[in-house]
Amino acid sequence: MEQDLGEKNALRKSDERKEMVSWLLSRKTAVTQEWIAQQLGMGSRVNVSRAIQRIERSNDVLMKQKKAELEEMYICVH
């Protein structure tokens, strides 16, 4: 996640960084998937929903590690 999300429009709608942020926002806040899609430039809320499901269901070790790191960062700031 080294690239600034301010450059979000230059990234694909399905960019993994956007998907990871959308997953975290959906887990830790009350914002809607529509809002997430607009703020991250992900197109429609359907894209956000699919990204969240993909991340939640992933058995990939690297994905699990990224999820844990994001949750740890979230805890540190709250």
PDB file of N, CA, C and O in Angstrom, chain B, residues numbered from 101:
ATOM      1  N   MET B 101       0.825  -1.191   0.000  1.00  0.00           N
ATOM      2  CA  MET B 101       0.000   0.000   0.000  1.00  0.00           C
ATOM      3  C   MET B 101       0.865   1.248   0.000  1.00  0.00           C
ATOM      4  O   MET B 101       0.503   2.253   0.613  1.00  0.00           O
ATOM      5  N   GLU B 102       1.959   1.199  -0.653  1.00  0.00           N
ATOM      6  CA  GLU B 102       2.869   2.330  -0.665  1.00  0.00           C
ATOM      7  C   GLU B 102       2.381   3.479  -1.534  1.00  0.00           C
ATOM      8  O   GLU B 102       2.747   4.631  -1.300  1.00  0.00           O
ATOM      9  N   GLN B 103       1.561   3.179  -2.529  1.00  0.00           N
ATOM     10  CA  GLN B 103       1.084   4.237  -3.419  1.00  0.00           C
ATOM     11  C   GLN B 103      -0.026   5.017  -2.729  1.00  0.00           C
ATOM     12  O   GLN B 103      -0.884   4.436  -2.063  1.00  0.00           O
ATOM     13  N   ASP B 104      -0.005   6.324  -2.890  1.00  0.00           N
ATOM     14  CA  ASP B 104      -0.993   7.207  -2.301  1.00  0.00           C
ATOM     15  C   ASP B 104      -2.356   6.961  -2.938  1.00  0.00           C
ATOM     16  O   ASP B 104      -2.474   6.925  -4.163  1.00  0.00           O
ATOM     17  N   LEU B 105      -3.389   6.791  -2.107  1.00  0.00           N
ATOM     18  CA  LEU B 105      -4.724   6.596  -2.653  1.00  0.00           C
ATOM     19  C   LEU B 105      -5.254   7.861  -3.301  1.00  0.00           C
ATOM     20  O   LEU B 105      -6.307   7.830  -3.937  1.00  0.00           O
ATOM     21  N   GLY B 106      -4.546   8.979  -3.153  1.00  0.00           N
ATOM     22  CA  GLY B 106      -4.899  10.190  -3.877  1.00  0.00           C
ATOM     23  C   GLY B 106      -4.777   9.974  -5.371  1.00  0.00           C
ATOM     24  O   GLY B 106      -5.361  10.714  -6.162  1.00  0.00           O
ATOM     25  N   GLU B 107      -4.026   8.972  -5.753  1.00  0.00           N
ATOM     26  CA  GLU B 107      -3.861   8.610  -7.159  1.00  0.00           C
ATOM     27  C   GLU B 107      -4.847   7.507  -7.544  1.00  0.00           C
ATOM     28  O   GLU B 107      -4.625   6.774  -8.507  1.00  0.00           O
ATOM     29  N   LYS B 108      -5.913   7.400  -6.799  1.00  0.00           N
ATOM     30  CA  LYS B 108      -6.867   6.298  -6.968  1.00  0.00           C
ATOM     31  C   LYS B 108      -7.448   6.185  -8.367  1.00  0.00           C
ATOM     32  O   LYS B 108      -7.736   5.081  -8.830  1.00  0.00           O
ATOM     33  N   ASN B 109      -7.623   7.305  -9.044  1.00  0.00           N
ATOM     34  CA  ASN B 109      -8.220   7.246 -10.380  1.00  0.00           C
ATOM     35  C   ASN B 109      -7.270   6.660 -11.414  1.00  0.00           C
ATOM     36  O   ASN B 109      -7.704   6.210 -12.475  1.00  0.00           O
ATOM     37  N   ALA B 110      -5.977   6.665 -11.109  1.00  0.00           N
ATOM     38  CA  ALA B 110      -5.000   6.070 -12.026  1.00  0.00           C
ATOM     39  C   ALA B 110      -4.924   4.553 -11.837  1.00  0.00           C
ATOM     40  O   ALA B 110      -4.369   3.847 -12.679  1.00  0.00           O
ATOM     41  N   LEU B 111      -5.477   4.062 -10.745  1.00  0.00           N
ATOM     42  CA  LEU B 111      -5.449   2.629 -10.445  1.00  0.00           C
ATOM     43  C   LEU B 111      -6.686   1.940 -11.008  1.00  0.00           C
ATOM     44  O   LEU B 111      -7.733   2.564 -11.182  1.00  0.00           O
ATOM     45  N   ARG B 112      -6.556   0.657 -11.287  1.00  0.00           N
ATOM     46  CA  ARG B 112      -7.714  -0.131 -11.726  1.00  0.00           C
ATOM     47  C   ARG B 112      -8.780  -0.140 -10.628  1.00  0.00           C
ATOM     48  O   ARG B 112      -8.468  -0.010  -9.445  1.00  0.00           O
ATOM     49  N   LYS B 113     -10.017  -0.291 -11.028  1.00  0.00           N
ATOM     50  CA  LYS B 113     -11.114  -0.379 -10.058  1.00  0.00           C
ATOM     51  C   LYS B 113     -10.920  -1.570  -9.127  1.00  0.00           C
ATOM     52  O   LYS B 113     -11.349  -1.548  -7.974  1.00  0.00           O
ATOM     53  N   SER B 114     -10.270  -2.602  -9.640  1.00  0.00           N
ATOM     54  CA  SER B 114     -10.060  -3.829  -8.866  1.00  0.00           C
ATOM     55  C   SER B 114      -8.647  -3.924  -8.289  1.00  0.00           C
ATOM     56  O   SER B 114      -8.184  -5.016  -7.961  1.00  0.00           O
ATOM     57  N   ASP B 115      -7.970  -2.797  -8.165  1.00  0.00           N
ATOM     58  CA  ASP B 115      -6.623  -2.797  -7.599  1.00  0.00           C
ATOM     59  C   ASP B 115      -6.667  -3.394  -6.191  1.00  0.00           C
ATOM     60  O   ASP B 115      -7.546  -3.063  -5.395  1.00  0.00           O
ATOM     61  N   GLU B 116      -5.720  -4.269  -5.896  1.00  0.00           N
ATOM     62  CA  GLU B 116      -5.733  -4.962  -4.606  1.00  0.00           C
ATOM     63  C   GLU B 116      -5.688  -3.996  -3.429  1.00  0.00           C
ATOM     64  O   GLU B 116      -6.312  -4.253  -2.399  1.00  0.00           O
ATOM     65  N   ARG B 117      -4.970  -2.904  -3.561  1.00  0.00           N
ATOM     66  CA  ARG B 117      -4.896  -1.930  -2.467  1.00  0.00           C
ATOM     67  C   ARG B 117      -6.264  -1.327  -2.186  1.00  0.00           C
ATOM     68  O   ARG B 117      -6.652  -1.165  -1.029  1.00  0.00           O
ATOM     69  N   LYS B 118      -6.989  -0.998  -3.243  1.00  0.00           N
ATOM     70  CA  LYS B 118      -8.345  -0.476  -3.069  1.00  0.00           C
ATOM     71  C   LYS B 118      -9.233  -1.529  -2.411  1.00  0.00           C
ATOM     72  O   LYS B 118     -10.026  -1.223  -1.521  1.00  0.00           O
ATOM     73  N   GLU B 119      -9.089  -2.760  -2.858  1.00  0.00           N
ATOM     74  CA  GLU B 119      -9.909  -3.835  -2.308  1.00  0.00           C
ATOM     75  C   GLU B 119      -9.621  -4.058  -0.827  1.00  0.00           C
ATOM     76  O   GLU B 119     -10.539  -4.285  -0.039  1.00  0.00           O
ATOM     77  N   MET B 120      -8.351  -3.993  -0.450  1.00  0.00           N
ATOM     78  CA  MET B 120      -8.001  -4.180   0.956  1.00  0.00           C
ATOM     79  C   MET B 120      -8.553  -3.043   1.817  1.00  0.00           C
ATOM     80  O   MET B 120      -9.057  -3.282   2.914  1.00  0.00           O
ATOM     81  N   VAL B 121      -8.458  -1.821   1.327  1.00  0.00           N
ATOM     82  CA  VAL B 121      -9.006  -0.677   2.068  1.00  0.00           C
ATOM     83  C   VAL B 121     -10.525  -0.809   2.169  1.00  0.00           C
ATOM     84  O   VAL B 121     -11.104  -0.529   3.219  1.00  0.00           O
ATOM     85  N   SER B 122     -11.168  -1.231   1.089  1.00  0.00           N
ATOM     86  CA  SER B 122     -12.629  -1.386   1.125  1.00  0.00           C
ATOM     87  C   SER B 122     -13.027  -2.457   2.137  1.00  0.00           C
ATOM     88  O   SER B 122     -14.018  -2.304   2.851  1.00  0.00           O
ATOM     89  N   TRP B 123     -12.260  -3.531   2.199  1.00  0.00           N
ATOM     90  CA  TRP B 123     -12.527  -4.595   3.169  1.00  0.00           C
ATOM     91  C   TRP B 123     -12.428  -4.054   4.595  1.00  0.00           C
ATOM     92  O   TRP B 123     -13.301  -4.315   5.423  1.00  0.00           O
ATOM     93  N   LEU B 124     -11.373  -3.307   4.880  1.00  0.00           N
ATOM     94  CA  LEU B 124     -11.181  -2.769   6.223  1.00  0.00           C
ATOM     95  C   LEU B 124     -12.280  -1.771   6.573  1.00  0.00           C
ATOM     96  O   LEU B 124     -12.830  -1.816   7.674  1.00  0.00           O
ATOM     97  N   LEU B 125     -12.599  -0.880   5.653  1.00  0.00           N
ATOM     98  CA  LEU B 125     -13.660   0.103   5.905  1.00  0.00           C
ATOM     99  C   LEU B 125     -14.995  -0.578   6.184  1.00  0.00           C
ATOM    100  O   LEU B 125     -15.749  -0.148   7.057  1.00  0.00           O
ATOM    101  N   SER B 126     -15.277  -1.624   5.450  1.00  0.00           N
ATOM    102  CA  SER B 126     -16.560  -2.308   5.647  1.00  0.00           C
ATOM    103  C   SER B 126     -16.610  -3.026   6.991  1.00  0.00           C
ATOM    104  O   SER B 126     -17.674  -3.139   7.599  1.00  0.00           O
ATOM    105  N   ARG B 127     -15.474  -3.505   7.447  1.00  0.00           N
ATOM    106  CA  ARG B 127     -15.419  -4.210   8.740  1.00  0.00           C
ATOM    107  C   ARG B 127     -15.440  -3.274   9.932  1.00  0.00           C
ATOM    108  O   ARG B 127     -16.027  -3.591  10.967  1.00  0.00           O
ATOM    109  N   LYS B 128     -14.803  -2.124   9.792  1.00  0.00           N
ATOM    110  CA  LYS B 128     -14.558  -1.279  10.955  1.00  0.00           C
ATOM    111  C   LYS B 128     -15.382   0.005  11.019  1.00  0.00           C
ATOM    112  O   LYS B 128     -15.310   0.733  12.009  1.00  0.00           O
ATOM    113  N   THR B 129     -16.159   0.293   9.981  1.00  0.00           N
ATOM    114  CA  THR B 129     -16.954   1.522   9.979  1.00  0.00           C
ATOM    115  C   THR B 129     -18.386   1.213   9.554  1.00  0.00           C
ATOM    116  O   THR B 129     -18.714   0.085   9.185  1.00  0.00           O
ATOM    117  N   ALA B 130     -19.222   2.232   9.613  1.00  0.00           N
ATOM    118  CA  ALA B 130     -20.626   2.081   9.219  1.00  0.00           C
ATOM    119  C   ALA B 130     -20.897   2.676   7.842  1.00  0.00           C
ATOM    120  O   ALA B 130     -22.055   2.839   7.458  1.00  0.00           O
ATOM    121  N   VAL B 131     -19.850   2.999   7.099  1.00  0.00           N
ATOM    122  CA  VAL B 131     -20.060   3.582   5.773  1.00  0.00           C
ATOM    123  C   VAL B 131     -20.625   2.526   4.828  1.00  0.00           C
ATOM    124  O   VAL B 131     -20.400   1.328   5.000  1.00  0.00           O
ATOM    125  N   THR B 132     -21.358   2.995   3.835  1.00  0.00           N
ATOM    126  CA  THR B 132     -21.978   2.074   2.884  1.00  0.00           C
ATOM    127  C   THR B 132     -20.980   1.643   1.813  1.00  0.00           C
ATOM    128  O   THR B 132     -19.961   2.297   1.591  1.00  0.00           O
ATOM    129  N   GLN B 133     -21.291   0.551   1.169  1.00  0.00           N
ATOM    130  CA  GLN B 133     -20.451   0.091   0.066  1.00  0.00           C
ATOM    131  C   GLN B 133     -20.507   1.074  -1.092  1.00  0.00           C
ATOM    132  O   GLN B 133     -19.534   1.215  -1.833  1.00  0.00           O
ATOM    133  N   GLU B 134     -21.621   1.745  -1.252  1.00  0.00           N
ATOM    134  CA  GLU B 134     -21.742   2.778  -2.288  1.00  0.00           C
ATOM    135  C   GLU B 134     -20.736   3.900  -2.020  1.00  0.00           C
ATOM    136  O   GLU B 134     -20.053   4.360  -2.935  1.00  0.00           O
ATOM    137  N   TRP B 135     -20.651   4.337  -0.761  1.00  0.00           N
ATOM    138  CA  TRP B 135     -19.719   5.406  -0.385  1.00  0.00           C
ATOM    139  C   TRP B 135     -18.279   4.955  -0.630  1.00  0.00           C
ATOM    140  O   TRP B 135     -17.471   5.707  -1.176  1.00  0.00           O
ATOM    141  N   ILE B 136     -17.967   3.740  -0.228  1.00  0.00           N
ATOM    142  CA  ILE B 136     -16.619   3.203  -0.431  1.00  0.00           C
ATOM    143  C   ILE B 136     -16.277   3.201  -1.916  1.00  0.00           C
ATOM    144  O   ILE B 136     -15.188   3.619  -2.308  1.00  0.00           O
ATOM    145  N   ALA B 137     -17.207   2.733  -2.738  1.00  0.00           N
ATOM    146  CA  ALA B 137     -16.979   2.674  -4.186  1.00  0.00           C
ATOM    147  C   ALA B 137     -16.685   4.061  -4.745  1.00  0.00           C
ATOM    148  O   ALA B 137     -15.786   4.224  -5.569  1.00  0.00           O
ATOM    149  N   GLN B 138     -17.438   5.053  -4.300  1.00  0.00           N
ATOM    150  CA  GLN B 138     -17.231   6.422  -4.786  1.00  0.00           C
ATOM    151  C   GLN B 138     -15.892   6.980  -4.323  1.00  0.00           C
ATOM    152  O   GLN B 138     -15.151   7.563  -5.115  1.00  0.00           O
ATOM    153  N   GLN B 139     -15.583   6.806  -3.053  1.00  0.00           N
ATOM    154  CA  GLN B 139     -14.367   7.390  -2.490  1.00  0.00           C
ATOM    155  C   GLN B 139     -13.101   6.752  -3.043  1.00  0.00           C
ATOM    156  O   GLN B 139     -12.089   7.431  -3.215  1.00  0.00           O
ATOM    157  N   LEU B 140     -13.150   5.467  -3.319  1.00  0.00           N
ATOM    158  CA  LEU B 140     -11.963   4.756  -3.802  1.00  0.00           C
ATOM    159  C   LEU B 140     -11.926   4.617  -5.318  1.00  0.00           C
ATOM    160  O   LEU B 140     -10.971   4.072  -5.872  1.00  0.00           O
ATOM    161  N   GLY B 141     -12.953   5.103  -5.980  1.00  0.00           N
ATOM    162  CA  GLY B 141     -12.984   4.999  -7.440  1.00  0.00           C
ATOM    163  C   GLY B 141     -13.087   3.562  -7.909  1.00  0.00           C
ATOM    164  O   GLY B 141     -12.396   3.151  -8.841  1.00  0.00           O
ATOM    165  N   MET B 142     -13.966   2.790  -7.251  1.00  0.00           N
ATOM    166  CA  MET B 142     -14.106   1.372  -7.576  1.00  0.00           C
ATOM    167  C   MET B 142     -15.310   1.081  -8.465  1.00  0.00           C
ATOM    168  O   MET B 142     -15.656  -0.081  -8.681  1.00  0.00           O
ATOM    169  N   GLY B 143     -15.941   2.115  -8.973  1.00  0.00           N
ATOM    170  CA  GLY B 143     -17.118   1.892  -9.814  1.00  0.00           C
ATOM    171  C   GLY B 143     -18.358   1.767  -8.958  1.00  0.00           C
ATOM    172  O   GLY B 143     -18.712   2.697  -8.233  1.00  0.00           O
ATOM    173  N   SER B 144     -19.024   0.623  -9.036  1.00  0.00           N
ATOM    174  CA  SER B 144     -20.269   0.432  -8.291  1.00  0.00           C
ATOM    175  C   SER B 144     -20.032  -0.323  -6.985  1.00  0.00           C
ATOM    176  O   SER B 144     -18.960  -0.880  -6.746  1.00  0.00           O
ATOM    177  N   ARG B 145     -21.066  -0.322  -6.153  1.00  0.00           N
ATOM    178  CA  ARG B 145     -20.988  -1.034  -4.872  1.00  0.00           C
ATOM    179  C   ARG B 145     -20.841  -2.535  -5.080  1.00  0.00           C
ATOM    180  O   ARG B 145     -20.348  -3.243  -4.202  1.00  0.00           O
ATOM    181  N   VAL B 146     -21.267  -3.018  -6.236  1.00  0.00           N
ATOM    182  CA  VAL B 146     -21.122  -4.444  -6.551  1.00  0.00           C
ATOM    183  C   VAL B 146     -19.642  -4.823  -6.582  1.00  0.00           C
ATOM    184  O   VAL B 146     -19.267  -5.897  -6.112  1.00  0.00           O
ATOM    185  N   ASN B 147     -18.806  -3.954  -7.129  1.00  0.00           N
ATOM    186  CA  ASN B 147     -17.362  -4.217  -7.156  1.00  0.00           C
ATOM    187  C   ASN B 147     -16.803  -4.285  -5.743  1.00  0.00           C
ATOM    188  O   ASN B 147     -15.938  -5.110  -5.452  1.00  0.00           O
ATOM    189  N   VAL B 148     -17.296  -3.421  -4.871  1.00  0.00           N
ATOM    190  CA  VAL B 148     -16.852  -3.430  -3.471  1.00  0.00           C
ATOM    191  C   VAL B 148     -17.298  -4.726  -2.810  1.00  0.00           C
ATOM    192  O   VAL B 148     -16.513  -5.379  -2.122  1.00  0.00           O
ATOM    193  N   SER B 149     -18.541  -5.095  -3.013  1.00  0.00           N
ATOM    194  CA  SER B 149     -19.072  -6.320  -2.424  1.00  0.00           C
ATOM    195  C   SER B 149     -18.273  -7.546  -2.862  1.00  0.00           C
ATOM    196  O   SER B 149     -17.940  -8.400  -2.041  1.00  0.00           O
ATOM    197  N   ARG B 150     -17.971  -7.630  -4.134  1.00  0.00           N
ATOM    198  CA  ARG B 150     -17.183  -8.763  -4.654  1.00  0.00           C
ATOM    199  C   ARG B 150     -15.780  -8.781  -4.056  1.00  0.00           C
ATOM    200  O   ARG B 150     -15.251  -9.839  -3.716  1.00  0.00           O
ATOM    201  N   ALA B 151     -15.190  -7.604  -3.934  1.00  0.00           N
ATOM    202  CA  ALA B 151     -13.840  -7.520  -3.362  1.00  0.00           C
ATOM    203  C   ALA B 151     -13.842  -7.992  -1.915  1.00  0.00           C
ATOM    204  O   ALA B 151     -12.964  -8.747  -1.497  1.00  0.00           O
ATOM    205  N   ILE B 152     -14.825  -7.544  -1.162  1.00  0.00           N
ATOM    206  CA  ILE B 152     -14.922  -7.927   0.246  1.00  0.00           C
ATOM    207  C   ILE B 152     -15.106  -9.438   0.370  1.00  0.00           C
ATOM    208  O   ILE B 152     -14.451 -10.078   1.192  1.00  0.00           O
ATOM    209  N   GLN B 153     -15.984 -10.002  -0.432  1.00  0.00           N
ATOM    210  CA  GLN B 153     -16.210 -11.449  -0.396  1.00  0.00           C
ATOM    211  C   GLN B 153     -14.945 -12.215  -0.765  1.00  0.00           C
ATOM    212  O   GLN B 153     -14.606 -13.215  -0.131  1.00  0.00           O
ATOM    213  N   ARG B 154     -14.253 -11.738  -1.793  1.00  0.00           N
ATOM    214  CA  ARG B 154     -13.029 -12.417  -2.228  1.00  0.00           C
ATOM    215  C   ARG B 154     -11.994 -12.419  -1.108  1.00  0.00           C
ATOM    216  O   ARG B 154     -11.345 -13.434  -0.851  1.00  0.00           O
ATOM    217  N   ILE B 155     -11.848 -11.286  -0.451  1.00  0.00           N
ATOM    218  CA  ILE B 155     -10.862 -11.173   0.623  1.00  0.00           C
ATOM    219  C   ILE B 155     -11.275 -12.021   1.817  1.00  0.00           C
ATOM    220  O   ILE B 155     -10.440 -12.714   2.398  1.00  0.00           O
ATOM    221  N   GLU B 156     -12.545 -11.977   2.190  1.00  0.00           N
ATOM    222  CA  GLU B 156     -13.036 -12.761   3.324  1.00  0.00           C
ATOM    223  C   GLU B 156     -12.854 -14.262   3.102  1.00  0.00           C
ATOM    224  O   GLU B 156     -12.518 -14.991   4.036  1.00  0.00           O
ATOM    225  N   ARG B 157     -13.071 -14.720   1.886  1.00  0.00           N
ATOM    226  CA  ARG B 157     -13.037 -16.155   1.588  1.00  0.00           C
ATOM    227  C   ARG B 157     -11.657 -16.676   1.223  1.00  0.00           C
ATOM    228  O   ARG B 157     -11.470 -17.883   1.070  1.00  0.00           O
ATOM    229  N   SER B 158     -10.702 -15.792   1.083  1.00  0.00           N
ATOM    230  CA  SER B 158      -9.379 -16.198   0.623  1.00  0.00           C
ATOM    231  C   SER B 158      -8.672 -17.080   1.650  1.00  0.00           C
ATOM    232  O   SER B 158      -8.688 -16.801   2.849  1.00  0.00           O
ATOM    233  N   ASN B 159      -8.062 -18.136   1.157  1.00  0.00           N
ATOM    234  CA  ASN B 159      -7.234 -19.007   1.993  1.00  0.00           C
ATOM    235  C   ASN B 159      -5.752 -18.752   1.757  1.00  0.00           C
ATOM    236  O   ASN B 159      -4.898 -19.449   2.305  1.00  0.00           O
ATOM    237  N   ASP B 160      -5.457 -17.758   0.948  1.00  0.00           N
ATOM    238  CA  ASP B 160      -4.084 -17.411   0.609  1.00  0.00           C
ATOM    239  C   ASP B 160      -3.353 -16.881   1.845  1.00  0.00           C
ATOM    240  O   ASP B 160      -3.850 -15.984   2.527  1.00  0.00           O
ATOM    241  N   VAL B 161      -2.197 -17.426   2.123  1.00  0.00           N
ATOM    242  CA  VAL B 161      -1.423 -17.044   3.304  1.00  0.00           C
ATOM    243  C   VAL B 161      -1.044 -15.568   3.258  1.00  0.00           C
ATOM    244  O   VAL B 161      -1.140 -14.874   4.269  1.00  0.00           O
ATOM    245  N   LEU B 162      -0.619 -15.090   2.110  1.00  0.00           N
ATOM    246  CA  LEU B 162      -0.231 -13.688   1.975  1.00  0.00           C
ATOM    247  C   LEU B 162      -1.422 -12.766   2.221  1.00  0.00           C
ATOM    248  O   LEU B 162      -1.277 -11.724   2.861  1.00  0.00           O
ATOM    249  N   MET B 163      -2.589 -13.137   1.722  1.00  0.00           N
ATOM    250  CA  MET B 163      -3.792 -12.333   1.936  1.00  0.00           C
ATOM    251  C   MET B 163      -4.146 -12.291   3.418  1.00  0.00           C
ATOM    252  O   MET B 163      -4.512 -11.237   3.940  1.00  0.00           O
ATOM    253  N   LYS B 164      -4.041 -13.416   4.087  1.00  0.00           N
ATOM    254  CA  LYS B 164      -4.322 -13.460   5.525  1.00  0.00           C
ATOM    255  C   LYS B 164      -3.351 -12.568   6.288  1.00  0.00           C
ATOM    256  O   LYS B 164      -3.734 -11.898   7.247  1.00  0.00           O
ATOM    257  N   GLN B 165      -2.100 -12.564   5.860  1.00  0.00           N
ATOM    258  CA  GLN B 165      -1.096 -11.719   6.498  1.00  0.00           C
ATOM    259  C   GLN B 165      -1.436 -10.240   6.292  1.00  0.00           C
ATOM    260  O   GLN B 165      -1.340  -9.446   7.228  1.00  0.00           O
ATOM    261  N   LYS B 166      -1.825  -9.877   5.093  1.00  0.00           N
ATOM    262  CA  LYS B 166      -2.193  -8.487   4.809  1.00  0.00           C
ATOM    263  C   LYS B 166      -3.397  -8.058   5.641  1.00  0.00           C
ATOM    264  O   LYS B 166      -3.432  -6.942   6.158  1.00  0.00           O
ATOM    265  N   LYS B 167      -4.377  -8.940   5.769  1.00  0.00           N
ATOM    266  CA  LYS B 167      -5.548  -8.630   6.583  1.00  0.00           C
ATOM    267  C   LYS B 167      -5.143  -8.391   8.036  1.00  0.00           C
ATOM    268  O   LYS B 167      -5.604  -7.438   8.665  1.00  0.00           O
ATOM    269  N   ALA B 168      -4.292  -9.247   8.557  1.00  0.00           N
ATOM    270  CA  ALA B 168      -3.840  -9.107   9.938  1.00  0.00           C
ATOM    271  C   ALA B 168      -3.075  -7.800  10.137  1.00  0.00           C
ATOM    272  O   ALA B 168      -3.251  -7.124  11.150  1.00  0.00           O
ATOM    273  N   GLU B 169      -2.230  -7.445   9.173  1.00  0.00           N
ATOM    274  CA  GLU B 169      -1.473  -6.197   9.263  1.00  0.00           C
ATOM    275  C   GLU B 169      -2.398  -4.986   9.252  1.00  0.00           C
ATOM    276  O   GLU B 169      -2.199  -4.047  10.023  1.00  0.00           O
ATOM    277  N   LEU B 170      -3.396  -4.999   8.394  1.00  0.00           N
ATOM    278  CA  LEU B 170      -4.345  -3.888   8.343  1.00  0.00           C
ATOM    279  C   LEU B 170      -5.124  -3.766   9.644  1.00  0.00           C
ATOM    280  O   LEU B 170      -5.316  -2.662  10.155  1.00  0.00           O
ATOM    281  N   GLU B 171      -5.569  -4.885  10.176  1.00  0.00           N
ATOM    282  CA  GLU B 171      -6.309  -4.840  11.433  1.00  0.00           C
ATOM    283  C   GLU B 171      -5.427  -4.341  12.570  1.00  0.00           C
ATOM    284  O   GLU B 171      -5.891  -3.607  13.442  1.00  0.00           O
ATOM    285  N   GLU B 172      -4.168  -4.734  12.562  1.00  0.00           N
ATOM    286  CA  GLU B 172      -3.234  -4.268  13.583  1.00  0.00           C
ATOM    287  C   GLU B 172      -3.019  -2.757  13.473  1.00  0.00           C
ATOM    288  O   GLU B 172      -2.985  -2.054  14.483  1.00  0.00           O
ATOM    289  N   MET B 173      -2.874  -2.264  12.244  1.00  0.00           N
ATOM    290  CA  MET B 173      -2.720  -0.821  12.044  1.00  0.00           C
ATOM    291  C   MET B 173      -3.954  -0.078  12.529  1.00  0.00           C
ATOM    292  O   MET B 173      -3.846   0.990  13.130  1.00  0.00           O
ATOM    293  N   TYR B 174      -5.119  -0.640  12.269  1.00  0.00           N
ATOM    294  CA  TYR B 174      -6.365  -0.009  12.695  1.00  0.00           C
ATOM    295  C   TYR B 174      -6.415   0.082  14.220  1.00  0.00           C
ATOM    296  O   TYR B 174      -6.791   1.113  14.777  1.00  0.00           O
ATOM    297  N   ILE B 175      -6.036  -0.997  14.881  1.00  0.00           N
ATOM    298  CA  ILE B 175      -6.041  -1.012  16.343  1.00  0.00           C
ATOM    299  C   ILE B 175      -5.083   0.036  16.894  1.00  0.00           C
ATOM    300  O   ILE B 175      -5.392   0.692  17.889  1.00  0.00           O
ATOM    301  N   CYS B 176      -3.938   0.200  16.269  1.00  0.00           N
ATOM    302  CA  CYS B 176      -2.929   1.156  16.739  1.00  0.00           C
ATOM    303  C   CYS B 176      -3.426   2.599  16.711  1.00  0.00           C
ATOM    304  O   CYS B 176      -3.017   3.409  17.542  1.00  0.00           O
ATOM    305  N   VAL B 177      -4.289   2.921  15.779  1.00  0.00           N
ATOM    306  CA  VAL B 177      -4.761   4.305  15.682  1.00  0.00           C
ATOM    307  C   VAL B 177      -6.062   4.526  16.437  1.00  0.00           C
ATOM    308  O   VAL B 177      -6.542   5.657  16.517  1.00  0.00           O
ATOM    309  N   HIS B 178      -6.638   3.472  16.990  1.00  0.00           N
ATOM    310  CA  HIS B 178      -7.881   3.637  17.748  1.00  0.00           C
ATOM    311  C   HIS B 178      -7.688   3.226  19.146  1.00  0.00           C
ATOM    312  O   HIS B 178      -8.623   3.293  19.944  1.00  0.00           O
TER     313      HIS B 178
END
